[in-house]
Amino acid sequence: MAVITSGKTFANGEQLSADKLNQVITSATFNASDAVDGSTMTLIGGAMAVADGGIATAKIADSAVTKAKIENVANMKALGNTSGSAAAPQEVAILDENDMSSDSDTSLATQQSIKAYVDTTAAPTVGFTPTSYTGGESVTFPNGLIMKWGIVSLSSSGATITFAEAFPNAVINVQGGAVGADTTANLGVTSFTKTQIVCNPSVTSTYHWQAVGH
């Protein structure tokens, strides 16, 4: 079958003219049954057009899809999918918040805001400001290690040093020594627990003590 239907049909013996030849071309139309397949191409008013859904993914070359062909993405947005299931890509917000105040489960964070949050807010650094130490028996380091210390007067008959607050888990090490000119004095630690140090000082004196645990 003919793909194009001529715009002019001649009868036997009919005189040929320029106008009639022009009609052959200018008035010609596509034959709907042979010019298009109806699925990828269709006819609209005698003109060829791409059918709705006519271009499948397989028809597009991978190299033909470029960033320049994608719709402009708004500032501080990225293409992604946060719907929880398969869906078309959408714009996902990129937040630059040093305190992560939005607490969003569908937005991205900038590298700078993540670093700022970790450096100033997130554990284990939160609350650990040794330069602002104003006194007290104990300090807890970012890795969970706890150090306690103090000064106590003890007699040679023996004594117990009780911590103001017990170690949560265990004591690792205990150290002690005399304060002052008596270098022969010995704290004599005999045992220790999460709550106290049991000692047997050699002489009555003032002693420094230190305990490390977690």
Summary of the structure (lengths in Angstrom):
residues: 214
radius of gyration: 43.7
end to end distance: 91.3
largest distance: 143.9
contacts: 461
relative contact order: 0.09
helix: 16%
strand: 30%
